[in-house]
Amino acid sequence: MEKSLVDLENGTTCSSWNYSGQRLAAGSADGFLSIFDARDSASSSFTRSSKSRVHDTGIVKVVWIPPEYGDAVACVCADGTLSLWEEVVEDAQPLQWKLCKSFKSNSSQVLDVQFGVSLSGLKMVAAYSDGHIRVYELLDPLELKNWQLQIRNNLIPPRHAFLPLSLLYDFRFVLMATCIKLLETTNASLCLFFMRCPFEVWEFDQAHQRWLPVAELALPGNKGDQVYSVAWAPNIGRPYEVIAVATHKAIALWHLGLIPDTDGRLSVEQVALLSGHAGEMWQMEWDMSGMTLATSGSDGKVRLWQSNLNGVWHEQAALEPTT
């Protein structure tokens, strides 16, 4: 029997679960940030524990900061501003959310933000509308207001500068997608997600301090297709990465090799083409194992996809609201 976990108000534009899945942050079109908590540790129902006005314009994305740095979120707003908010206790006052840091640019807007943890500490990557990627490093793990700009690269050709939608950061990959991967390696690479195929993977060349394209995810006949969403699967011991790319045609699943050839390129293979949603694809999310893909679309349904032992992908379930 289906059971409602949480009720979100009309005007909710984005939401994000924290690392443990015990808290939900939701942003709204009127600039309010709401936090939902479980009634108790054994409960599967969530109620709103706080509601704070964080900006005058709507919130378009909410991202939780890694849990070892406290209960904090990053908010990207419709006017392109980025702000960090932390839950704090002051004297005998109840828990409240306070502004830690605001990032503003006079020349461009923040489109997306993600976090990664390295041996040196917490890093934050922001994608800007002018095509720049900026990497910030937290200087003090106890002070979320102290950030230093570490890398600033113009990675996107001028004609595409307004197209990137979202990103992923770790020490192998920065991906214009909707999830985050953490790998313990000293290399970095970049995967660009444009509004249209091809979808490109870029890698950072340490020797020359520059970014180079290393792979392209698009079949010859699909170049120019509208891209709606991208999701990079968690990797638990695979010798390749799995990336889902949703276009107006279907959801393509790609394998990306991790060993470069003599030209420095990574191998790619389209292993599945999933269809089922009637209309536009909205969002995709992988489970923690990288074995189940959840997708949502304008048809109002959430579909779950899995592969069998032979590697053949199929629809496992389709969920839709009862009211």
C-alpha positions in Angstrom: 0.0 0.0 0.0 1.4 3.4 -1.0 2.1 5.9 1.8 2.9 9.6 1.6 6.2 10.6 3.1 6.0 14.3 3.0 3.6 17.0 1.7 5.2 19.8 -0.2 3.4 23.2 -0.7 2.3 24.5 -4.1 5.2 26.5 -5.5 7.9 24.1 -4.5 10.5 24.2 -7.2 13.3 21.9 -6.0 14.1 19.5 -3.2 17.1 17.4 -1.9 17.5 14.6 0.7 20.6 14.8 2.9 23.2 12.1 3.0 21.4 9.8 5.4 17.9 10.4 3.9 16.7 11.6 7.3 16.1 15.2 6.3 14.6 16.9 3.2 15.4 20.5 2.1 12.9 22.1 -0.3 13.1 25.5 -2.1 10.1 27.5 -3.4 9.3 30.0 -6.0 8.9 32.8 -3.4 12.4 32.3 -2.0 11.6 30.2 1.1 13.8 27.3 2.2 11.9 24.5 4.1 13.5 21.7 6.1 11.5 18.5 6.8 12.5 16.0 9.5 11.2 12.6 10.5 9.0 12.6 13.6 11.3 10.0 15.2 14.1 7.6 14.1 11.6 4.9 13.3 9.1 7.0 11.4 8.8 7.2 7.7 6.7 10.4 7.7 8.3 13.8 7.6 7.1 17.2 8.9 8.4 20.6 8.4 10.7 21.7 11.2 11.7 25.1 9.8 10.9 27.6 7.1 13.2 30.5 6.3 13.2 33.3 3.6 16.6 33.0 2.0 16.1 35.3 -1.1 13.7 37.6 -2.8 13.6 35.4 -6.0 12.8 31.8 -6.4 15.1 29.0 -5.4 16.0 26.7 -8.4 18.3 24.2 -6.7 19.1 23.0 -3.1 22.2 21.0 -2.4 23.3 19.5 1.0 26.9 20.1 2.1 28.7 16.8 3.0 27.6 15.8 6.5 31.0 16.0 8.1 30.8 19.7 7.8 27.5 20.1 9.7 23.9 20.6 8.6 24.1 23.1 5.8 22.8 23.6 2.3 23.6 25.6 -0.8 20.8 27.5 -2.6 21.0 28.6 -6.2 18.4 31.2 -6.9 16.6 32.4 -10.1 18.6 35.6 -10.3 21.9 33.6 -10.4 23.0 34.1 -6.8 24.5 31.3 -4.7 24.2 31.3 -0.9 25.2 28.8 1.9 23.0 28.4 4.9 23.8 26.5 8.1 21.6 25.3 11.0 22.9 26.8 14.2 22.0 27.1 17.9 22.5 30.5 19.6 22.2 30.7 23.3 18.8 29.4 24.4 17.2 30.1 21.0 15.7 27.2 19.0 17.5 25.8 16.0 17.6 28.3 13.1 19.2 28.6 9.7 21.8 31.4 9.3 23.5 32.8 6.2 27.1 31.7 6.1 28.3 33.0 2.7 26.8 34.6 -0.4 28.6 34.4 -3.8 27.7 37.1 -6.3 29.0 38.0 -9.8 28.2 41.2 -11.6 28.8 39.6 -15.0 27.3 36.2 -14.8 24.8 34.0 -13.0 25.4 30.7 -11.0 23.6 27.9 -12.8 24.6 25.0 -10.5 26.8 24.0 -7.6 28.1 20.7 -6.2 30.5 19.6 -3.5 33.4 17.1 -3.2 35.6 16.0 -0.4 39.4 15.6 -1.0 42.3 14.8 1.3 42.8 18.5 1.7 39.2 19.2 2.7 35.9 20.4 1.2 35.7 21.7 -2.3 32.8 23.4 -4.1 32.3 23.7 -7.8 30.0 26.3 -9.4 29.0 26.6 -13.0 28.4 30.1 -14.4 26.3 31.4 -17.3 29.4 32.8 -19.0 30.9 29.3 -19.4 33.2 29.5 -16.4 33.7 26.8 -13.9 35.0 27.9 -10.5 36.4 25.6 -7.8 36.4 26.9 -4.2 38.2 25.3 -1.2 37.0 25.7 2.4 39.9 27.1 4.4 38.5 26.2 7.9 36.3 23.1 8.4 34.6 24.9 11.3 33.8 28.1 9.4 31.6 27.7 6.3 32.1 31.4 5.5 35.8 31.1 4.6 36.3 30.0 1.0 39.1 30.5 -1.4 38.9 30.5 -5.2 41.2 27.7 -6.3 40.5 27.3 -10.0 38.7 29.5 -12.6 38.5 28.1 -16.1 36.5 29.1 -19.1 35.6 25.7 -20.4 32.7 26.3 -22.7 32.9 27.9 -26.2 31.3 31.3 -26.3 28.4 30.2 -28.5 27.5 27.7 -25.8 28.2 29.8 -22.7 24.5 30.0 -21.7 23.8 26.3 -22.1 25.2 24.3 -19.1 22.5 23.4 -16.6 24.1 21.4 -13.8 27.3 19.7 -12.7 29.1 17.0 -10.8 32.5 17.3 -9.1 35.1 14.8 -7.9 38.8 14.2 -8.4 38.3 12.5 -11.6 35.2 14.1 -13.0 33.3 17.4 -13.0 30.0 16.6 -14.7 27.1 18.7 -15.8 24.6 16.4 -14.1 22.5 16.1 -11.0 24.6 14.0 -8.6 28.0 13.8 -7.0 30.7 11.2 -7.1 33.7 11.0 -4.8 36.9 9.2 -6.0 40.3 9.3 -4.2 42.6 10.3 -7.0 44.6 13.4 -7.8 43.4 13.8 -11.3 40.4 15.9 -12.3 38.3 15.9 -15.5 35.2 17.7 -16.7 32.1 16.4 -18.5 30.0 19.1 -20.1 26.3 18.8 -20.5 24.8 21.0 -23.2 21.2 21.5 -24.1 21.8 19.4 -27.2 24.0 16.4 -28.0 26.9 15.7 -28.1 27.6 15.3 -24.4 31.3 15.8 -23.9 33.7 14.5 -21.2 36.7 16.7 -20.4 39.8 15.9 -18.3 42.2 18.3 -16.6 45.8 18.1 -17.9 48.0 18.7 -14.9 51.1 19.1 -16.9 49.8 22.0 -19.0 47.1 23.2 -16.5 44.3 23.0 -19.1 41.1 21.1 -19.8 41.0 18.7 -22.8 38.0 16.7 -24.3 38.4 13.0 -23.9 35.1 11.5 -24.9 31.8 12.3 -26.6 28.5 10.6 -25.8 26.3 10.7 -28.9 25.7 8.4 -31.8 26.2 10.0 -35.2 22.4 10.2 -35.9 21.6 11.8 -32.5 23.8 14.8 -32.6 21.7 17.9 -32.1 19.1 16.1 -30.1 17.5 18.0 -27.2 19.0 16.9 -23.8 16.7 17.0 -20.8 18.7 15.4 -18.0 22.0 13.6 -17.2 22.8 11.2 -14.3 26.1 9.7 -13.4 25.9 6.4 -11.5 27.8 5.6 -8.3 30.7 3.3 -9.0 31.4 0.4 -6.7 34.3 -1.5 -8.2 33.4 -1.3 -11.9 36.2 -0.8 -14.5 33.9 1.7 -16.2 31.5 4.5 -15.4 27.7 4.4 -16.2 26.0 7.6 -17.4 22.3 8.1 -18.3 21.5 10.7 -20.8 17.8 11.6 -21.4 16.9 13.2 -24.8 13.5 13.8 -26.3 13.7 10.4 -27.9 14.6 8.1 -25.0 17.1 7.5 -22.2 20.5 6.3 -23.4 22.8 4.4 -21.0 26.5 4.7 -21.7 29.6 2.9 -20.5 32.6 5.2 -20.2 36.0 3.5 -20.0 38.6 4.7 -17.5 41.8 3.8 -19.4 42.8 6.3 -22.1 44.0 5.2 -25.5 47.2 6.5 -27.2 45.4 9.7 -28.2 44.2 10.3 -24.6 40.6 9.4 -25.4 38.3 7.3 -23.3 36.2 4.5 -24.8 32.4 4.9 -24.9 29.6 2.4 -25.6 25.8 2.9 -25.6 24.5 -0.2 -23.9 20.8 0.5 -23.6 18.0 2.7 -24.9 15.1 3.0 -22.5 11.7 4.3 -23.5 8.4 4.6 -21.6 7.8 8.2 -20.6 5.2 9.9 -22.6 6.4 13.5 -23.0 9.4 15.4 -21.6 11.9 13.7 -19.2 12.3 15.8 -16.1 14.9 14.2 -13.8 16.9 11.0 -13.2 18.5 9.6 -10.0 20.6 6.5 -9.3 20.4 4.5 -6.1 23.6 4.2 -4.0 24.7 1.0 -5.7 24.4 2.4 -9.2 22.2 -0.5 -10.2 18.7 1.1 -10.2 17.8 4.2 -12.1 14.7 6.3 -11.2 13.2 8.6 -13.8 10.4 11.2 -13.8 8.6 13.0 -16.6 5.8 15.2 -17.6 3.5 12.2 -17.8 3.4 12.3 -14.0 5.0 8.9 -13.5 8.2 7.8 -11.8 9.8 4.7 -13.4 12.4 2.4 -12.0 14.9 0.7 -14.3 17.2 -2.3 -13.6 19.3 -4.7 -15.6 19.1 -8.4 -15.4 22.1 -10.8 -15.0 22.7 -10.7 -18.8 23.0 -6.9 -18.7 19.6 -6.3 -20.4 17.8 -3.2 -18.9 14.1 -3.2 -18.4 11.4 -1.3 -16.5 11.0 -2.7 -13.0 8.1 -0.5 -11.8 6.0 2.5 -12.7 4.7 4.8 -9.9 2.0 7.4 -10.3 0.0 9.6 -7.9 -3.4 8.2 -6.8 -5.0 11.7 -6.6 
